[in-house]
Amino acid sequence: MKEFQNSSPQSKVIYLFVFCLVGLILAGSLVTLINGFWDGQLVGSAWGLRLSSAIQMVLMFFMPAYTIIVWSDQNPVSYLGLHFSKSTFYLSLFAFLILILSNPFISLLLELNQSIILPSWLSGLESWMKNLELSAEESTNLLLSGTSIWGYLGNLLIVGVFAAVAEEFFFRGALQQLLVKLFKNKHVGVWMAAFIFSLMHLQFYGFLPRVALGVILGYLFVWSNNLWIPIIIHFMNNALSITSNFFFKDSSVYQSIENLAITPTFIISGLLSFGIIAYLLSVYQLKATNKEVQQGGKSFHDNN
């Protein structure tokens, strides 16, 4: 164990992904075993998909991150800044405002991403990407297809809570901090973690907006030293999508938002949104830093 504690950040990043792969294999085996008790019918149902997603989140993301932190002889609460105070509440509200005002920019990135056409010599790659996208879309449609309140609450629990906690532990809490220490640059750590965060979702036609979301979440953590804030914002982002789909998916307004066309007005609103969130992130940085100084907090770099 002492050898692991003294190992380099690069080695710990490798261990993190090895544990992640092992967790993925274990999750697949466990889901297959459980599915056998239901005569192979569980995975094809919405609740079966929720259960398998929860198992995968815990074994693939949460446990590897937690293991790396503990084996590094770190207290997870202090290492991740898992303290909740009045300042955490106010910073979370401010971060939620950033999330809401980023929607036009995120939507613009999504439309631009989906309009990308690869050259003919990459047709095989494009077909593979489209097949992955169709598979992910089928799973999403199955999850969101229910009309019962229990299905809605189940999605909030699994897609909202489980995904937010597990993914933030892994990508911001463990991976980003290791990358910051490895490259000795917080911006490189934030952007690389966001890139990997998007890449590991294997949904390439939503790659750019997910990178943007990962960057926002990364800076929310790096400036506040409090993982609760990106967890809360990650949850709110997923919860808003789930809630909008459940209550408004048949409305004309929702359908029009889902099928936006790239117009000059849309581009201007997206660029304006980018300027606003860049400004608000700088304000957030000042507020988060001031709160940390007032409370005598330590930067997470000091915990590495």
N, C-alpha and C positions, 0 to 999 in steps of 0.2 A: 504493500500500500504506500509506503514512503517513497518508493521508486516512482509510483504514479504521481504522487504529490509534486515531486521535483521534475517531472517530465515537462517538455516544452509545450507552448500553446499549439504548435503544429501537430505534435503527437496527440494532444487531447482532442483536437478537431478530428483527426483520423479515428480515434477511439469513439468519438461521438457518432460518427457515421457508421462505424462498424456495429455499434450497439443498436443504431437505428435500423440497419439491415436485419440484424438478428431479431429485433422486435417485430419487424414486418413479417418475417418468416414464422415466428411464433404466433402472431395474430392470425395469419392465414391458416395455420394448422389448427388453432383453437376454434376459429369460425367453421372450418370444415368439420371438426369433431362435433360441435354443437349442431350444425346443420344436419348431421347424420341422425340425430335424435328426432328431428322433425321430418324425416323421410325426404330430405333435400328440398323442402318447401320454404324454409326460413329465409334464405338469402334472396329469394324472389319477391319477398314482401317488404313493405315500407318499414315495418318494425324490425324485421331481420336486418335490413340495411342500416337502420339506426344502431342496432346492437353491434354489428360488425364494425361500423364506423367508430363507435365508442371504444371497442377493444383495440382497434388499430391506433387511435389517438393516444391511448394510455401506453401501449407497449412500444409503439414506434417513435413517439415524440416525448411524452412526459417522463417515462422511466429512464430512457437514455440521458436526458438532460439532468434529471435529479441525481442519477448515479454519478455522472461526471462531476457535478458540484460537490457531492458528499465525498467522493473519493479524492477530490482535490483538497480535502480537509477544510471545506468551507461550510459555514452555517447558511442553509438556503434562505432563511428569512433575511439575514443581513446582506448576504451576497446579492440577492435579487431586490433588496429594498422593499420587502413585503410588509411595510408599515402603513397603517391607514390613519390619517389625521384630517383636520379641517382643511389644511392646504391641499391634501390629496383630493378632497371633494371639489374644491374650487378649480384645481388644475384639470381635473377630469371634465368638469363642465366646459372649461375653455377648450380642451382637446376635442370635446364633442362638437363644439361650434366649428372648429377646424374641419372635422369630418364632414359635417353638413355642407359647408361652403366649398368643399373640395369636389362635390358631386359633379358639377359641370365639367371640370377638368378631367376627372376620372372617366366620365361618360365619353368625352372627346377621345381620350386615349383608347377606350374600348372600341369605338367605331373605327378609328384609324388602324388599330391592331387587326380587327376583323376584315378590313379591306385589303390587307397585305396579300399579294399574290406572288408566290415564289416562281423563279424562272423554270423553264421546262426541264432542265437537267436536274432539278431538285423535286421532280414530280413524285418520286417514291417517298421522299421525306414528307412532302405535303400530304400525300394520301395517309401516311402513318399518323400525322398530326391530326388530320380530320377524323380518322377513326377513333383516336383517343378522345377527341372533343365530343364526338357523337356518343361514346360510351359514358363519358362524364355527364353529358346532357340527359341521357336516359336515367341515370342514377338520381340526378337532381330532380327530374320530373316525377320520378317514383316517390321521392321523399316529400315533394310539395303537392302531390296529387290529392291527398286526403282532404276531407272537408270537416272532420271531427275536431273538436277542441283538444282532444287528447293527442291527436296527431300533431297539431300545432304546438302544444306544450312539449311534446317529445322532440320536435325539431329545435325548439328554443333551448332545450336541455343539451342535446347532442351537438347540433350544428352551431349553437350559440355558446353555451357554457364550456362543454368539453373541448371543442375546437379552439376556443379563445385561450383557455388555460394551457392546454397541452402545447399548442403551436407557439404561444408566447414564451413558455418555459424553454422550449427548444431553440427557436430562432432568435429571440431577443435575449432571453436570460442566459442561455449557455453559448450558442454559436456566435452571436454578435460580440459578446464580451471577450471571447477567445480571439476572434478576428481583430478586435481593437488592440488587444495586447500583442498579437502576432505582428501586425503591421505598424503598431505604435501610432495609429491615426484613427480617430473616432469616425471620420467621414467615410474612410475606406471600409471600416467595419460595418457601418450602417448600410451602405450601398451593396456590399457583397452579401450580407445576410439577407437583404431584401431580394436580391437577384436569385439566391438559392431558394429562398422562401417561395418565390413565384415558380421557379423551375421545377421544384419538387411536387407542385400541384398537377403537373403534366397536362395543363390546359393552355395550350400555346396561343389560342386566339383570345385569351384574356391575360396574356403574359405582362404586357406593359402596364395596364391599370393595377395589377396585383403588385408589381414592382413599386409603383407609386405609393400604394397603400403600405407596403412594407417599409418604405423609406420614412413615411410619416410616423408609423408605429416605432421605428427605430430611433428617430429623433425625440419622440415623446419620452422614451426610456432613457436615452443617453443624457438628456438634460435634466430629468427629474430624479434619476436614480431610484425609481419606484416602478416595479413591474406591474403593479395594480393598474396604472394608468393605461398602458397599451392593452392589457387584458380587458379592461372595461370598454375601451374604444373598439377593440376587435369584436367583442361581444355585441356592442351596439350596431356595428356595421352589419354583422350577420343577422341580428335580430330585426333590423329595419327591412332587410330583403325578405326575410321569412314572413314578417307581419304584412308587408305590402302585398306579397303574393297571396297570402291567405285571405285577406279582407278585400282586396281591390283588383285581383287578377282578371276579372271579367269586365272591368270598367274601361271605357274608351280612353280615358286619361292615362291609365296604367299601360294600355296597349301602345299608345302613341309614344310614351317614354321608352318602352322596350324596343321600339323600332324607329329610332331617331335617324334622320338623314343629315349628312354633313353639309351644312349651309354656312354662308358667311356669318350669320347671326350666331349659329352654334359655335363656330370657331372663335369668334370674339368673346362669347360668354365663357368658353373654356379657358382662353388665355387670361381673361380678367380674373377668373377663379384661381388660376395658378398664381397670379400676382398677389391676390388677397391671402391665400394660404401661406405663401412665402413670407409675407409681412407678419401674419398671425403667428407663424412658427418662431419668428425672431422675437416677438413679444412674449410668447410662451417661454422661450429660452431665458429671457430676463426674469420673468416671474418665477420660474422654477429654480433658477440660480439664487435669486434673492431669498426664497423660502428655505433653500438648503443652507445658506449662510446663516440665516436667522436661527435655524434649528441646530446649527453646529453639525450638519450632516457631512458625510464623507462621500467623495466621488467613488463610483464603482471601480474605477481604476485602482483605488487603494486596497480593494478587496481581492484583487487578482493575485 
